């Protein structure tokens, strides 16, 4: 064959094989779950025909769930059932991200994927690249196996409760922690990106770690901030607690991934800014319940630090850190 449909998997064959196994295995998870619904409702093949007349996988699973959940609750095995459904939905999320993506690779940096439907929501069709490797994919595939065990366990438990069987020897599986969808994006930056694209990649990655993203397509920071509603300080603090990254972490990650020297600290009249938001091409990372912004300019020589007064929607430049 002259043309290779996915040359990335030719170079990363082990990763490609694991992705293929998960894509081809999810159908077994799906039909097993639908079988549980047919068993619980006593509708048998009639329900199976109705479920598989539904063309979308997520709707089929949701329909099966709504039909069988009351029966699992009635028979006192709702907790096991809920744990099973949690793993099924997570497996679907893993499967969907690979079923609807395109791939890129680098022999040194590894294998990346991006969902172009997500790219279509960006202003310039920029891609959100995510990195996978063999250890991560093996963890995901093992999670698929745990999910099948949980489906089988609840199937046999329901059989006992309904009087179809007297007992079973299927052990109750240990509920696994959800397998990561991808490796940490701030640790894996595609080397083929431009400097601006790398900065955007890191900002998106840190946004997913530390807080909500705020889009500013025209980059008019003060105008957009003036229009935005004042955030609730309590909820801001709660979101900040979920993000563990500090100012130093942000600068270190930008330095390590950009290959440039970053400032050791940012001055504001000789004082250190300990809490801030990071705003990079319109993506915001909340680091603490403080309202400061690092605004990455299109000049590649500095970062401009702004302080934003959310009560009056004012903005002032309070410091410049050079050497970026």
C-alpha positions in Angstrom: 0.0 0.0 0.0 1.4 3.4 -1.0 -0.9 5.6 1.1 -1.0 5.2 4.9 -4.3 6.5 6.4 -2.7 7.1 9.8 1.1 7.3 9.6 1.2 8.3 13.3 0.2 4.8 14.2 2.7 3.3 11.9 5.4 5.1 13.9 3.7 4.4 17.3 2.3 0.9 16.7 1.9 -0.1 20.4 -0.2 3.0 21.1 -2.2 2.4 17.9 -3.0 -1.2 18.9 -4.3 -0.1 22.3 -6.4 2.6 20.9 -7.9 0.2 18.4 -8.6 -2.4 21.1 -10.5 0.2 23.1 -12.5 1.4 20.1 -13.5 -2.2 19.2 -14.1 -3.2 22.8 -16.6 -0.6 23.9 -19.3 -2.3 21.9 -19.0 -5.2 24.3 -19.5 -3.0 27.3 -22.5 -1.4 25.6 -24.3 -4.6 24.7 -23.6 -6.1 28.2 -25.1 -3.1 29.8 -28.2 -3.2 27.6 -28.5 -6.9 28.4 -28.6 -5.9 32.1 -31.5 -3.6 31.3 -33.3 -6.3 29.4 -32.9 -8.7 32.4 -34.0 -6.1 35.0 -37.1 -5.0 33.1 -38.0 -8.6 32.0 -38.4 -7.2 28.5 -35.7 -9.4 27.0 -35.2 -9.1 23.2 -38.0 -6.6 22.9 -36.0 -4.1 24.8 -32.8 -5.0 23.0 -34.5 -4.3 19.7 -35.8 -1.0 20.9 -32.4 0.1 22.3 -30.5 -0.8 19.2 -33.0 1.0 17.0 -31.5 4.1 18.7 -28.7 5.4 16.5 -26.5 7.2 19.0 -24.5 5.4 21.7 -25.0 7.9 24.5 -28.8 8.0 24.0 -28.9 4.2 24.0 -27.0 4.0 27.3 -29.0 6.8 28.9 -32.3 5.1 27.8 -31.1 1.7 29.2 -30.1 3.5 32.4 -33.4 5.2 33.0 -35.3 2.0 32.4 -33.3 -0.3 34.7 -32.3 2.0 37.5 -35.6 1.7 39.4 -35.3 -2.1 39.4 -31.8 -2.0 40.9 -33.0 0.4 43.5 -36.0 -1.9 44.2 -33.8 -4.9 44.8 -31.3 -3.0 47.1 -28.3 -3.0 44.8 -28.4 0.6 43.7 -24.9 1.5 45.0 -23.2 -1.3 42.9 -25.4 -0.2 40.0 -24.3 3.5 40.3 -20.7 2.5 40.5 -21.1 0.5 37.4 -22.8 3.3 35.5 -20.0 5.7 36.5 -17.4 3.4 34.9 -19.5 2.9 31.8 -19.8 6.7 31.2 -16.1 7.2 31.7 -15.3 4.4 29.3 -17.6 6.1 26.8 -15.7 9.4 27.3 -12.4 7.6 26.6 -13.9 5.9 23.5 -15.4 9.1 22.1 -12.3 11.1 22.4 -10.5 8.5 20.2 -13.4 8.0 17.8 -13.6 11.7 17.0 -10.1 12.9 16.8 -7.1 13.4 14.5 -3.5 12.5 15.4 -0.1 14.1 15.3 3.3 12.8 16.4 6.9 13.5 16.9 9.5 10.8 17.4 10.9 12.6 20.5 7.8 14.2 22.0 5.4 11.2 21.3 1.8 10.8 20.2 -0.8 13.5 20.4 -4.5 13.7 19.4 -6.9 16.6 18.9 -10.7 16.9 18.5 -11.3 19.2 15.5 -14.9 19.8 16.6 -13.3 21.5 19.6 -11.0 23.4 17.3 -14.0 24.7 15.4 -15.1 26.6 18.5 -11.8 28.6 18.5 -11.4 31.8 16.7 -8.6 30.6 14.3 -9.2 26.8 14.3 -6.4 26.2 16.8 -6.1 22.6 18.0 -6.1 21.4 21.7 -3.4 18.7 21.5 -3.4 16.0 24.2 -0.6 13.4 24.7 -0.9 9.7 25.2 1.6 6.9 25.7 1.6 3.2 26.3 1.4 3.3 30.1 -1.6 5.6 30.0 -3.4 3.6 27.3 -2.8 0.4 29.2 -4.3 2.0 32.2 -7.4 3.0 30.2 -7.7 -0.5 28.7 -7.5 -2.1 32.1 -10.2 0.3 33.2 -12.4 -1.1 30.4 -11.8 -4.6 31.8 -12.8 -3.4 35.3 -16.0 -2.0 33.8 -16.9 -5.3 32.2 -16.3 -7.0 35.6 -18.7 -4.6 37.3 -21.3 -5.1 34.6 -21.1 -8.9 35.1 -21.2 -8.6 38.9 -24.4 -6.5 38.8 -25.9 -8.9 36.2 -25.4 -11.9 38.5 -26.5 -9.9 41.6 -29.7 -9.0 39.9 -30.2 -12.7 38.8 -30.0 -13.7 42.5 -32.4 -11.0 43.6 -34.9 -11.9 40.9 -34.7 -15.6 41.7 -33.3 -16.6 38.4 -30.2 -18.1 40.1 -29.7 -19.2 43.7 -26.2 -17.8 44.1 -23.1 -16.8 42.1 -19.4 -16.8 42.6 -18.7 -13.5 40.8 -16.7 -11.4 43.2 -17.6 -7.7 43.8 -15.0 -5.8 41.9 -13.0 -3.0 43.6 -14.3 0.3 42.2 -11.3 1.6 40.2 -10.3 5.3 40.1 -11.2 6.8 36.7 -8.3 6.4 34.2 -6.9 9.7 33.1 -8.1 10.8 29.6 -4.6 11.9 28.6 -1.3 12.9 30.1 -0.9 16.3 31.7 -0.9 18.8 28.8 1.4 21.3 30.6 4.0 18.6 30.6 3.6 17.7 26.9 3.8 20.6 24.4 3.8 19.6 20.7 7.2 20.8 19.3 5.7 21.7 15.9 3.7 24.6 17.4 4.8 28.2 17.0 5.8 30.2 20.1 2.4 31.8 20.3 0.7 28.5 19.9 2.8 27.0 22.6 1.8 29.8 24.9 -1.9 29.2 24.1 -1.4 25.5 24.7 0.0 26.1 28.1 -2.7 28.6 29.0 -5.4 26.1 28.1 -3.6 23.4 30.0 -3.3 25.5 33.1 -6.9 26.7 32.8 -8.1 23.1 33.0 -6.0 22.7 36.2 -6.9 25.8 38.1 -10.2 27.4 37.1 -12.7 28.5 34.5 -11.7 29.8 31.1 -12.8 33.3 30.0 -12.7 34.0 26.3 -11.6 37.4 25.0 -11.6 36.9 21.3 -10.6 40.5 20.4 -8.0 40.6 23.2 -9.4 43.9 24.5 -8.8 43.0 28.1 -10.2 46.1 29.9 -13.3 46.3 27.7 -14.2 42.7 28.3 -13.5 42.9 32.0 -15.7 45.9 32.2 -18.6 44.0 30.6 -18.1 40.9 32.7 -20.2 40.4 35.9 -18.2 40.6 39.1 -17.4 37.0 40.3 -18.6 35.8 43.6 -15.6 35.9 45.9 -16.5 32.8 47.9 -17.0 30.7 44.8 -13.7 32.1 43.4 -11.9 31.0 46.5 -13.4 27.5 46.3 -12.4 27.1 42.7 -8.9 28.4 43.6 -8.5 25.7 46.3 -9.2 23.0 43.7 -6.2 24.3 41.6 -2.9 23.6 43.3 -0.7 25.6 41.0 1.0 28.7 42.5 2.5 31.7 40.7 5.9 30.1 40.8 4.5 26.9 39.3 2.9 28.9 36.4 6.2 30.6 35.7 8.2 27.4 35.9 5.9 25.6 33.5 6.0 28.5 31.0 9.8 28.6 31.3 10.3 24.9 31.0 8.0 24.6 28.0 9.0 27.7 26.2 12.7 27.2 26.5 13.2 30.8 27.6 14.4 32.3 30.8 11.5 33.4 32.9 11.6 36.1 35.6 12.3 34.8 39.1 9.7 37.1 40.5 7.3 39.9 39.4 7.7 43.3 41.1 4.9 45.5 42.2 6.8 48.3 43.9 9.2 45.8 45.3 6.6 43.4 46.6 5.9 39.9 45.3 2.5 39.1 43.7 1.6 35.8 45.3 -1.9 35.3 43.9 -3.1 36.1 40.4 -5.0 35.0 37.4 -3.1 33.9 34.3 -4.7 35.3 31.1 -3.1 34.1 27.9 -4.8 34.7 24.6 -8.1 34.9 26.4 -7.7 31.8 28.6 -7.8 32.4 32.4 -6.3 30.3 35.2 -7.5 31.2 38.7 -4.8 30.8 41.2 -6.4 32.3 44.3 -9.2 34.7 45.4 -7.2 37.7 44.2 -8.0 39.7 41.1 -4.7 40.1 39.2 -3.9 39.2 35.7 -0.8 38.2 33.9 -1.4 39.4 30.3 0.8 37.7 27.8 1.4 40.3 25.1 2.3 39.5 21.5 5.7 41.1 22.2 7.9 38.2 23.1 10.1 40.2 25.5 8.0 40.8 28.5 4.9 40.0 30.6 2.8 42.8 31.7 1.2 42.5 35.1 -2.2 44.1 35.6 -4.3 44.5 38.7 -8.0 44.4 38.2 -10.4 46.0 40.7 -13.5 43.8 40.3 -15.7 46.2 42.3 -15.1 49.1 39.9 -13.9 47.2 36.8 -10.7 49.2 36.8 -7.4 48.0 35.5 -3.9 49.4 36.0 -0.5 48.2 35.0 1.5 47.5 38.2 4.7 45.9 37.0 6.7 44.6 34.1 8.9 41.5 34.1 11.4 41.3 31.3 13.5 38.5 30.0 10.7 36.4 28.7 
